[in-house]
């Protein structure tokens, strides 16, 4: 409190005219060298902006309205839409876990898993998971609205990205080595 009073006193004092030069050559009617001094009896009230934001949020007033979610098929499956990366991430998470489980239990690498009936399982899982992921989006429900605690939509996106990278790394490693990873 004492620091803010000192700062206001220093900033409110008039600037000596010897330090200010008038470059325009225009009349000095509106001199920029004078700043009005606050009187000692004047009330000084300082509020924190974060406190006001918290009060607005607690009152239910939001400064930014929520964007309306589009339920059009083309918007959902657009390149920057909500569905493609999320669906691919979910498929990659299931695929990576399934590939590692079959590799551990049967000793088959990824390519032999695909050639021994894995394509039909992949297509069936892809259709089922895609439909299950699109139904809430068509209803206007976003994944962000349902995410709480540790299981957030951002965590799902990052897990999906790592699973996609893991599947590609698994396939490349098994192709280069010529056998199973484990």
MDTraj code that builds the backbone (N, CA, C; nanometers):
import mdtraj as md
import numpy as np

residues = "UNK UNK UNK UNK UNK UNK UNK UNK UNK UNK UNK UNK UNK UNK UNK UNK UNK UNK UNK UNK UNK UNK UNK UNK UNK UNK UNK UNK UNK UNK UNK UNK UNK UNK UNK UNK UNK UNK UNK UNK UNK UNK UNK UNK UNK UNK UNK UNK UNK UNK UNK UNK UNK UNK UNK UNK UNK UNK UNK UNK UNK UNK UNK UNK UNK UNK UNK UNK UNK UNK UNK UNK UNK UNK UNK UNK UNK UNK UNK UNK UNK UNK UNK UNK UNK UNK UNK UNK UNK UNK UNK UNK UNK UNK UNK UNK UNK UNK UNK UNK UNK UNK UNK UNK UNK UNK UNK UNK UNK UNK UNK UNK UNK UNK UNK UNK UNK UNK UNK UNK UNK UNK UNK UNK UNK UNK UNK UNK UNK UNK UNK UNK UNK UNK UNK UNK UNK UNK UNK UNK UNK UNK UNK UNK UNK UNK UNK UNK UNK UNK UNK UNK UNK UNK UNK UNK UNK UNK UNK UNK UNK UNK UNK UNK UNK UNK UNK UNK UNK UNK UNK UNK UNK UNK UNK UNK UNK UNK UNK UNK UNK UNK".split()
xyz = np.array([
    [0.0829, -0.1183, 0.0000],
    [0.0000, 0.0000, 0.0000],
    [0.0872, 0.1245, 0.0000],
    [0.1933, 0.1215, 0.0815],
    [0.2820, 0.2375, 0.0878],
    [0.3528, 0.2583, -0.0451],
    [0.3878, 0.1501, -0.1119],
    [0.4566, 0.1597, -0.2407],
    [0.3668, 0.2237, -0.3444],
    [0.2392, 0.1857, -0.3487],
    [0.1493, 0.2444, -0.4478],
    [0.1268, 0.3928, -0.4207],
    [0.1253, 0.4343, -0.2939],
    [0.1092, 0.5754, -0.2609],
    [0.2302, 0.6547, -0.3071],
    [0.3482, 0.6002, -0.2871],
    [0.4704, 0.6678, -0.3312],
    [0.4731, 0.6773, -0.4829],
    [0.4361, 0.5693, -0.5511],
    [0.4359, 0.5700, -0.6980],
    [0.3363, 0.6729, -0.7509],
    [0.2188, 0.6837, -0.6904],
    [0.1210, 0.7817, -0.7358],
    [0.1701, 0.9237, -0.7122],
    [0.2397, 0.9443, -0.6027],
    [0.2926, 1.0769, -0.5738],
    [0.3994, 1.1153, -0.6756],
    [0.4873, 1.0202, -0.7097],
    [0.5942, 1.0471, -0.8057],
    [0.5368, 1.0690, -0.9445],
    [0.4417, 0.9855, -0.9840],
    [0.3853, 0.9966, -1.1178],
    [0.2930, 1.1168, -1.1329],
    [0.2339, 1.1637, -1.0257],
    [0.1392, 1.2739, -1.0342],
    [0.2058, 1.4106, -1.0243],
    [0.3325, 1.4142, -0.9931],
    [0.3991, 1.5435, -0.9805],
    [0.4268, 1.6008, -1.1196],
    [0.4259, 1.7343, -1.1323],
    [0.4498, 1.7970, -1.2631],
    [0.5928, 1.7733, -1.3108],
    [0.6076, 1.7591, -1.4420],
    [0.7383, 1.7374, -1.5034],
    [0.8005, 1.8741, -1.5288],
    [0.9282, 1.8924, -1.4931],
    [0.9925, 2.0221, -1.5199],
    [0.9944, 2.0518, -1.6690],
    [0.9678, 2.1781, -1.7055],
    [0.9603, 2.2154, -1.8466],
    [1.0958, 2.2064, -1.9151],
    [1.2050, 2.2067, -1.8392],
    [1.3368, 2.1964, -1.9007],
    [1.3610, 2.0584, -1.9599],
    [1.2855, 1.9559, -1.9108],
    [1.3029, 1.8204, -1.9624],
    [1.2167, 1.7912, -2.0841],
    [1.1153, 1.8738, -2.1114],
    [1.0244, 1.8518, -2.2234],
    [1.0527, 1.9534, -2.3308],
    [1.0719, 1.9066, -2.4533],
    [1.0983, 1.9962, -2.5656],
    [0.9765, 1.9961, -2.6563],
    [0.9358, 2.1128, -2.7021],
    [0.8235, 2.1252, -2.7928],
    [0.8769, 2.1208, -2.9341],
    [0.8669, 2.0063, -3.0005],
    [0.9233, 1.9884, -3.1353],
    [0.8320, 2.0454, -3.2433],
    [0.7052, 2.0568, -3.2184],
    [0.6128, 2.0969, -3.3240],
    [0.6173, 2.2469, -3.3511],
    [0.6593, 2.3273, -3.2572],
    [0.6634, 2.4712, -3.2763],
    [0.5261, 2.5348, -3.2651],
    [0.4255, 2.4562, -3.2311],
    [0.2896, 2.5066, -3.2164],
    [0.2773, 2.5682, -3.0783],
    [0.1735, 2.6405, -3.0588],
    [0.1484, 2.7090, -2.9326],
    [0.1504, 2.6111, -2.8157],
    [0.1953, 2.6557, -2.7012],
    [0.2016, 2.5740, -2.5802],
    [0.0743, 2.5886, -2.4975],
    [-0.0406, 2.6022, -2.5642],
    [-0.1662, 2.6152, -2.4928],
    [-0.1964, 2.4916, -2.4099],
    [-0.1735, 2.3756, -2.4693],
    [-0.2009, 2.2490, -2.4012],
    [-0.0686, 2.1833, -2.3669],
    [-0.0077, 2.2333, -2.2657],
    [0.1231, 2.1834, -2.2270],
    [0.1128, 2.0414, -2.1723],
    [0.2034, 1.9573, -2.2136],
    [0.2042, 1.8185, -2.1680],
    [0.2897, 1.8038, -2.0435],
    [0.3303, 1.9146, -1.9852],
    [0.4205, 1.9064, -1.8712],
    [0.3461, 1.9073, -1.7386],
    [0.2146, 1.9209, -1.7408],
    [0.1418, 1.9277, -1.6149],
    [0.0516, 1.8062, -1.5993],
    [0.0645, 1.7428, -1.4851],
    [-0.0243, 1.6333, -1.4478],
    [-0.0860, 1.6739, -1.3152],
    [-0.2181, 1.6677, -1.3036],
    [-0.2799, 1.7133, -1.1778],
    [-0.2358, 1.6277, -1.0598],
    [-0.2127, 1.6922, -0.9489],
    [-0.1686, 1.6248, -0.8268],
    [-0.2909, 1.5796, -0.7479],
    [-0.2848, 1.4564, -0.6986],
    [-0.3935, 1.4038, -0.6162],
    [-0.3842, 1.4652, -0.4773],
    [-0.4956, 1.5006, -0.4217],
    [-0.4969, 1.5576, -0.2878],
    [-0.4896, 1.4454, -0.1861],
    [-0.4426, 1.4764, -0.0706],
    [-0.4286, 1.3777, 0.0357],
    [-0.5619, 1.3202, 0.0808],
    [-0.6682, 1.3990, 0.0687],
    [-0.7985, 1.3507, 0.1118],
    [-0.8696, 1.2712, 0.0024],
    [-0.8116, 1.2700, -0.1175],
    [-0.8750, 1.1970, -0.2282],
    [-0.8708, 1.0476, -0.2005],
    [-0.9769, 0.9821, -0.2360],
    [-0.9867, 0.8379, -0.2123],
    [-0.9103, 0.7623, -0.3216],
    [-0.8267, 0.6707, -0.2786],
    [-0.7508, 0.5880, -0.3730],
    [-0.8001, 0.4457, -0.3589],
    [-0.8587, 0.3925, -0.4659],
    [-0.9128, 0.2581, -0.4618],
    [-0.8500, 0.1764, -0.5738],
    [-0.7898, 0.0656, -0.5365],
    [-0.7252, -0.0219, -0.6328],
    [-0.7907, -0.1587, -0.6225],
    [-0.8352, -0.2113, -0.7361],
    [-0.8939, -0.3445, -0.7380],
    [-0.8157, -0.4327, -0.8326],
    [-0.8068, -0.5564, -0.7958],
    [-0.7383, -0.6543, -0.8796],
    [-0.8339, -0.6993, -0.9888],
    [-0.7876, -0.7059, -1.1135],
    [-0.8710, -0.7469, -1.2263],
    [-0.9126, -0.8926, -1.2141],
    [-0.8256, -0.9763, -1.1628],
    [-0.8578, -1.1185, -1.1493],
    [-0.9746, -1.1370, -1.0532],
    [-0.9808, -1.0555, -0.9525],
    [-1.0898, -1.0657, -0.8572],
    [-1.2220, -1.0328, -0.9246],
    [-1.2244, -0.9325, -1.0104],
    [-1.3462, -0.8971, -1.0818],
    [-1.3863, -1.0082, -1.1784],
    [-1.2890, -1.0712, -1.2444],
    [-1.3197, -1.1821, -1.3347],
    [-1.3797, -1.2984, -1.2583],
    [-1.3272, -1.3265, -1.1389],
    [-1.3813, -1.4347, -1.0582],
    [-1.5243, -1.4041, -1.0157],
    [-1.5522, -1.2771, -0.9842],
    [-1.6865, -1.2401, -0.9450],
    [-1.7833, -1.2561, -1.0605],
    [-1.7405, -1.2216, -1.1821],
    [-1.8263, -1.2382, -1.2994],
    [-1.8563, -1.3850, -1.3245],
    [-1.7546, -1.4692, -1.3116],
    [-1.7747, -1.6116, -1.3352],
    [-1.8672, -1.6722, -1.2312],
    [-1.8509, -1.6285, -1.1050],
    [-1.9369, -1.6831, -1.0002],
    [-2.0800, -1.6339, -1.0161],
    [-2.0974, -1.5169, -1.0744],
    [-2.2317, -1.4641, -1.0973],
    [-2.2960, -1.5284, -1.2199],
    [-2.2187, -1.6033, -1.2971],
    [-2.2735, -1.6708, -1.4137],
    [-2.2647, -1.5883, -1.5402],
    [-2.1996, -1.4726, -1.5351],
    [-2.1856, -1.3895, -1.6527],
    [-2.0573, -1.4272, -1.7252],
    [-2.0702, -1.4675, -1.8464],
    [-1.9531, -1.5064, -1.9245],
    [-1.9253, -1.3983, -2.0273],
    [-1.7993, -1.3572, -2.0375],
    [-1.7656, -1.2513, -2.1310],
    [-1.7602, -1.3029, -2.2746],
    [-1.7303, -1.4315, -2.2944],
    [-1.7267, -1.4873, -2.4288],
    [-1.8340, -1.5953, -2.4412],
    [-1.9247, -1.5782, -2.5350],
    [-2.0275, -1.6805, -2.5518],
    [-1.9683, -1.8062, -2.6133],
    [-2.0281, -1.9202, -2.5791],
    [-1.9792, -2.0466, -2.6328],
    [-2.0139, -2.0549, -2.7809],
    [-1.9171, -2.0981, -2.8637],
    [-1.9471, -2.1082, -3.0059],
    [-2.0463, -2.2215, -3.0308],
    [-2.1305, -2.2001, -3.1283],
    [-2.2303, -2.2995, -3.1620],
    [-2.1622, -2.4131, -3.2383],
    [-2.1910, -2.5358, -3.1978],
    [-2.1300, -2.6528, -3.2589],
    [-2.2116, -2.6922, -3.3806],
    [-2.1446, -2.7087, -3.4928],
    [-2.2125, -2.7489, -3.6150],
    [-2.2350, -2.9000, -3.6135],
    [-2.3500, -2.9419, -3.6611],
    [-2.3816, -3.0845, -3.6669],
    [-2.3887, -3.1346, -3.8106],
    [-2.3366, -3.0571, -3.9047],
    [-2.3353, -3.1000, -4.0448],
    [-2.2270, -3.2048, -4.0645],
    [-2.2559, -3.3030, -4.1481],
    [-2.1625, -3.4123, -4.1742],
    [-2.0299, -3.3596, -4.2306],
    [-2.0382, -3.2655, -4.3245],
    [-1.9169, -3.2108, -4.3861],
    [-1.8329, -3.1326, -4.2848],
    [-1.8980, -3.0621, -4.1922],
    [-1.8246, -2.9865, -4.0908],
    [-1.7594, -3.0782, -3.9878],
    [-1.8277, -3.1858, -3.9518],
    [-1.7722, -3.2789, -3.8535],
    [-1.6504, -3.3522, -3.9066],
    [-1.6548, -3.3902, -4.0351],
    [-1.5447, -3.4669, -4.0938],
    [-1.4483, -3.3808, -4.1742],
    [-1.4575, -3.2485, -4.1593],
    [-1.3628, -3.1597, -4.2270],
    [-1.2226, -3.1812, -4.1705],
    [-1.1226, -3.1317, -4.2412],
    [-0.9837, -3.1506, -4.1989],
    [-0.9602, -3.0977, -4.0586],
    [-1.0192, -2.9834, -4.0268],
    [-1.0023, -2.9252, -3.8931],
    [-1.1239, -2.9509, -3.8047],
    [-1.2095, -3.0416, -3.8447],
    [-1.3290, -3.0726, -3.7676],
    [-1.2979, -3.1543, -3.6432],
    [-1.3987, -3.1776, -3.5596],
    [-1.3756, -3.2489, -3.4345],
    [-1.3613, -3.3999, -3.4490],
    [-1.4057, -3.4572, -3.5594],
    [-1.4110, -3.6033, -3.5685],
    [-1.2835, -3.6731, -3.6182],
    [-1.2165, -3.6288, -3.7238],
    [-1.1096, -3.7119, -3.7822],
    [-0.9972, -3.7494, -3.6873],
    [-0.9385, -3.6534, -3.6198],
    [-0.8255, -3.6866, -3.5325],
    [-0.8697, -3.7695, -3.4126],
    [-0.9875, -3.7390, -3.3614],
    [-1.0368, -3.8137, -3.2460],
    [-1.0659, -3.9594, -3.2833],
    [-1.1304, -3.9817, -3.3977],
    [-1.1612, -4.1188, -3.4409],
    [-1.0332, -4.1939, -3.4733],
    [-0.9416, -4.1305, -3.5462],
    [-0.8146, -4.1966, -3.5782],
    [-0.7351, -4.2284, -3.4523],
    [-0.7383, -4.1378, -3.3555],
    [-0.6690, -4.1624, -3.2289],
    [-0.7291, -4.2786, -3.1527],
    [-0.8614, -4.2860, -3.1494],
    [-0.9269, -4.3976, -3.0805],
    [-0.8950, -4.5305, -3.1489],
    [-0.8984, -4.5301, -3.2808],
    [-0.8637, -4.6525, -3.3539],
    [-0.7180, -4.6912, -3.3300],
    [-0.6297, -4.5933, -3.3256],
    [-0.4880, -4.6223, -3.3028],
    [-0.4643, -4.6764, -3.1620],
    [-0.5369, -4.6231, -3.0632],
    [-0.5210, -4.6747, -2.9268],
    [-0.5647, -4.8206, -2.9190],
    [-0.6800, -4.8518, -2.9787],
    [-0.7273, -4.9903, -2.9783],
    [-0.6329, -5.0787, -3.0598],
    [-0.5894, -5.0294, -3.1755],
    [-0.4999, -5.1075, -3.2616],
    [-0.3655, -5.1359, -3.1979],
    [-0.3088, -5.0373, -3.1299],
    [-0.1782, -5.0574, -3.0671],
    [-0.1864, -5.1595, -2.9545],
    [-0.2889, -5.1464, -2.8710],
    [-0.3051, -5.2410, -2.7599],
    [-0.3335, -5.3811, -2.8137],
    [-0.4182, -5.3922, -2.9159],
    [-0.4497, -5.5235, -2.9741],
    [-0.3270, -5.5850, -3.0404],
    [-0.2503, -5.5053, -3.1130],
    [-0.1305, -5.5569, -3.1798],
    [-0.0282, -5.6069, -3.0783],
    [-0.0081, -5.5321, -2.9711],
    [0.0871, -5.5745, -2.8685],
    [0.0370, -5.6993, -2.7946],
    [-0.0955, -5.7068, -2.7698],
    [-0.1507, -5.8244, -2.7004],
    [-0.1353, -5.9505, -2.7849],
    [-0.1649, -5.9419, -2.9149],
    [-0.1505, -6.0587, -3.0029],
    [-0.0032, -6.0950, -3.0184],
    [0.0820, -5.9958, -3.0249],
    [0.2255, -6.0226, -3.0370],
    [0.2779, -6.0941, -2.9133],
    [0.2312, -6.0518, -2.7956],
    [0.2750, -6.1183, -2.6726],
    [0.2154, -6.2577, -2.6583],
    [0.0888, -6.2755, -2.6960],
    [0.0239, -6.4054, -2.6753],
    [0.0571, -6.5083, -2.7840],
    [0.0629, -6.4672, -2.9100],
    [0.0855, -6.5619, -3.0195],
    [0.2229, -6.5505, -3.0833],
    [0.2921, -6.4410, -3.0589],
    [0.4244, -6.4227, -3.1177],
    [0.4207, -6.3820, -3.2642],
    [0.3102, -6.3252, -3.3116],
    [0.2985, -6.2809, -3.4511],
    [0.3324, -6.1327, -3.4615],
    [0.4039, -6.0966, -3.5669],
    [0.4305, -5.9550, -3.5884],
    [0.3082, -5.8881, -3.6495],
    [0.3124, -5.7580, -3.6641],
    [0.1976, -5.6795, -3.7086],
    [0.1516, -5.7197, -3.8478],
    [0.2448, -5.7431, -3.9395],
    [0.2086, -5.7763, -4.0774],
    [0.1436, -5.9142, -4.0877],
    [0.1888, -6.0101, -4.0095],
    [0.1253, -6.1419, -4.0112],
    [-0.0109, -6.1370, -3.9422],
    [-0.0295, -6.0492, -3.8470],
    [-0.1613, -6.0317, -3.7844],
    [-0.2616, -5.9793, -3.8873],
    [-0.2172, -5.8832, -3.9685],
    [-0.3060, -5.8262, -4.0707],
    [-0.3399, -5.9304, -4.1770],
    [-0.2411, -6.0086, -4.2190],
    [-0.2652, -6.1075, -4.3245],
    [-0.3453, -6.2278, -4.2749],
    [-0.3485, -6.2561, -4.1467],
    [-0.4229, -6.3698, -4.0914],
    [-0.5590, -6.3286, -4.0359],
    [-0.6339, -6.2499, -4.1100],
    [-0.7693, -6.2134, -4.0686],
    [-0.7797, -6.0816, -3.9962],
    [-0.6751, -6.0068, -3.9891],
    [-0.6775, -5.8789, -3.9183],
    [-0.7509, -5.7700, -3.9926],
    [-0.7631, -5.7821, -4.1258],
    [-0.8304, -5.6780, -4.2039],
    [-0.9790, -5.6713, -4.1689],
    [-1.0432, -5.7877, -4.1575],
    [-1.1862, -5.7866, -4.1251],
    [-1.2102, -5.7307, -3.9846],
    [-1.1244, -5.7632, -3.8898],
    [-1.1366, -5.7066, -3.7557],
    [-1.1145, -5.5552, -3.7585],
    [-1.0184, -5.5103, -3.8383],
    [-0.9895, -5.3679, -3.8488],
    [-1.1081, -5.2928, -3.9086],
    [-1.1654, -5.3449, -4.0165],
    [-1.2793, -5.2785, -4.0809],
    [-1.3996, -5.2749, -3.9867],
    [-1.4281, -5.3867, -3.9202],
    [-1.5411, -5.3915, -3.8268],
    [-1.5245, -5.2954, -3.7108],
    [-1.4053, -5.2922, -3.6542],
    [-1.3779, -5.2008, -3.5425],
    [-1.3848, -5.0553, -3.5886],
    [-1.3340, -5.0280, -3.7079],
    [-1.3359, -4.8914, -3.7612],
    [-1.4781, -4.8411, -3.7801],
    [-1.5640, -4.9244, -3.8359],
    [-1.7031, -4.8831, -3.8577],
    [-1.7738, -4.8611, -3.7241],
    [-1.7595, -4.9566, -3.6345],
    [-1.8264, -4.9470, -3.5044],
    [-1.7805, -4.8237, -3.4266],
    [-1.6510, -4.8011, -3.4200],
    [-1.5973, -4.6884, -3.3439],
    [-1.6297, -4.5550, -3.4105],
    [-1.6292, -4.5503, -3.5424],
    [-1.6627, -4.4263, -3.6133],
    [-1.8077, -4.3876, -3.5895],
    [-1.8978, -4.4834, -3.6001],
    [-2.0396, -4.4547, -3.5762],
    [-2.0609, -4.4132, -3.4309],
    [-1.9983, -4.4845, -3.3373],
    [-2.0135, -4.4507, -3.1955],
    [-1.9548, -4.3138, -3.1635],
    [-1.8538, -4.2706, -3.2358],
    [-1.7945, -4.1387, -3.2121],
    [-1.8743, -4.0275, -3.2784],
    [-1.9411, -4.0568, -3.3897],
    [-2.0141, -3.9537, -3.4622],
    [-2.1533, -3.9259, -3.4053],
    [-2.2149, -4.0246, -3.3425],
    [-2.3520, -4.0057, -3.2924],
    [-2.3616, -3.8887, -3.1947],
    [-2.2743, -3.8782, -3.0918],
    [-2.2844, -3.7607, -3.0030],
    [-2.2564, -3.6290, -3.0754],
    [-2.1668, -3.6318, -3.1743],
    [-2.1364, -3.5086, -3.2473],
    [-2.2556, -3.4625, -3.3298],
    [-2.3316, -3.5566, -3.3870],
    [-2.4520, -3.5198, -3.4612],
    [-2.5587, -3.4625, -3.3694],
    [-2.5581, -3.5007, -3.2433],
    [-2.6534, -3.4470, -3.1465],
    [-2.6087, -3.3119, -3.0911],
    [-2.4874, -3.2667, -3.1271],
    [-2.4367, -3.1383, -3.0802],
    [-2.3603, -3.1465, -2.9500],
    [-2.3276, -3.2679, -2.9051],
    [-2.2536, -3.2858, -2.7807],
    [-2.1051, -3.2970, -2.8148],
    [-2.0248, -3.2078, -2.7603],
    [-1.8807, -3.2123, -2.7873],
    [-1.8107, -3.2946, -2.6802],
    [-1.6943, -3.3461, -2.7147],
    [-1.6163, -3.4247, -2.6188],
    [-1.5658, -3.3370, -2.5051],
    [-1.5414, -3.2086, -2.5338],
    [-1.4921, -3.1173, -2.4313],
    [-1.5959, -3.0946, -2.3215],
    [-1.7239, -3.1015, -2.3571],
    [-1.8272, -3.0785, -2.2569],
    [-1.8406, -3.1945, -2.1595],
    [-1.7925, -3.3116, -2.1968],
    [-1.8038, -3.4302, -2.1117],
    [-1.6737, -3.4645, -2.0398],
    [-1.5691, -3.3863, -2.0588],
    [-1.4401, -3.4200, -1.9984],
    [-1.4239, -3.3513, -1.8641],
    [-1.3891, -3.4315, -1.7637],
    [-1.3678, -3.3797, -1.6283],
    [-1.2521, -3.4543, -1.5638],
    [-1.1860, -3.3897, -1.4716],
    [-1.0803, -3.4543, -1.3935],
    [-0.9611, -3.4941, -1.4783],
    [-0.9169, -3.6167, -1.4597],
    [-0.7984, -3.6664, -1.5292],
    [-0.8312, -3.7058, -1.6729],
    [-0.9508, -3.7573, -1.6946],
    [-0.9915, -3.8050, -1.8264],
    [-1.0489, -3.6897, -1.9093],
    [-0.9618, -3.6011, -1.9558],
    [-1.0068, -3.4867, -2.0346],
    [-0.9985, -3.5184, -2.1825],
    [-1.0601, -3.4338, -2.2627],
    [-1.0559, -3.4537, -2.4071],
    [-0.9152, -3.4278, -2.4605],
    [-0.8416, -3.3366, -2.3975],
    [-0.7022, -3.3127, -2.4393],
    [-0.6152, -3.4344, -2.4114],
    [-0.6371, -3.5001, -2.2976],
    [-0.5607, -3.6217, -2.2667],
    [-0.5914, -3.7310, -2.3676],
    [-0.7168, -3.7416, -2.4079],
    [-0.7533, -3.8417, -2.5091],
    [-0.6847, -3.8121, -2.6419],
    [-0.6806, -3.6839, -2.6793],
    [-0.6148, -3.6463, -2.8058],
    [-0.4663, -3.6805, -2.8017],
    [-0.3994, -3.6473, -2.6906],
    [-0.2564, -3.6778, -2.6805],
    [-0.2310, -3.8275, -2.6755],
    [-0.3145, -3.9028, -2.6062],
    [-0.2989, -4.0490, -2.6045],
    [-0.3188, -4.1064, -2.7438],
    [-0.4150, -4.0525, -2.8177],
    [-0.4369, -4.0969, -2.9546],
    [-0.3198, -4.0650, -3.0452],
    [-0.2610, -3.9474, -3.0286],
    [-0.1444, -3.9095, -3.1098],
    [-0.0261, -4.0017, -3.0808],
    [-0.0033, -4.0292, -2.9518],
    [0.1064, -4.1192, -2.9165],
    [0.0799, -4.2610, -2.9658],
    [-0.0464, -4.3038, -2.9651],
    [-0.0797, -4.4371, -3.0156],
    [-0.0582, -4.4451, -3.1665],
    [-0.0896, -4.3377, -3.2384],
    [-0.0635, -4.3354, -3.3829],
    [0.0857, -4.3455, -3.4100],
    [0.1642, -4.2681, -3.3363],
    [0.3098, -4.2758, -3.3521],
    [0.3623, -4.4132, -3.3116],
    [0.3062, -4.4708, -3.2070],
    [0.3481, -4.6038, -3.1615],
    [0.3186, -4.7110, -3.2633],
    [0.2030, -4.7032, -3.3286],
    [0.1691, -4.8023, -3.4305],
    [0.2621, -4.7917, -3.5506],
    [0.2912, -4.6700, -3.5932],
    [0.3838, -4.6510, -3.7057],
    [0.5237, -4.6980, -3.6667],
    [0.5675, -4.6656, -3.5461],
    [0.6998, -4.7094, -3.4999],
    [0.7063, -4.8609, -3.4878],
    [0.5987, -4.9230, -3.4411],
    [0.5943, -5.0690, -3.4309],
    [0.6046, -5.1334, -3.5685],
    [0.5281, -5.0822, -3.6641],
    [0.5319, -5.1372, -3.7999],
    [0.6694, -5.1187, -3.8629],
    [0.7289, -5.0010, -3.8481],
    [0.8620, -4.9752, -3.9072],
    [0.9689, -5.0614, -3.8418],
    [0.9649, -5.0736, -3.7109],
    [1.0643, -5.1530, -3.6392],
    [1.0549, -5.2999, -3.6777],
    [0.9319, -5.3517, -3.6856],
    [0.9165, -5.4920, -3.7239],
    [0.9541, -5.5146, -3.8694],
    [0.9299, -5.4180, -3.9553],
    [0.9679, -5.4318, -4.0959],
    [1.1197, -5.4315, -4.1112],
    [1.1869, -5.3410, -4.0423],
    [1.3335, -5.3322, -4.0531],
    [1.4011, -5.4532, -3.9879],
    [1.3527, -5.4946, -3.8723],
    [1.4158, -5.6071, -3.8025],
    [1.3757, -5.7422, -3.8622],
    [1.2627, -5.7489, -3.9302],
    [1.2192, -5.8743, -3.9927],
    [1.1516, -5.9703, -3.8965],
    [1.1188, -5.9274, -3.7770],
    [1.0538, -6.0152, -3.6787],
    [0.9720, -5.9341, -3.5816],
    [0.9309, -5.9990, -3.4748],
    [0.8481, -5.9307, -3.3754],
    [0.9323, -5.8364, -3.2901],
    [0.8660, -5.7405, -3.2306],
    [0.9353, -5.6443, -3.1448],
    [0.9748, -5.7097, -3.0139],
    [0.8875, -5.7904, -2.9553],
    [0.9143, -5.8518, -2.8263],
    [0.9527, -5.9972, -2.8403],
])
top = md.Topology()
chain = top.add_chain()
for i, resn in enumerate(residues, 1):
    res = top.add_residue(resn, chain, resSeq=i)
    for name in ("N", "CA", "C"):
        top.add_atom(name, md.element.get_by_symbol(name[0]), res)
traj = md.Trajectory(xyz[None], top)
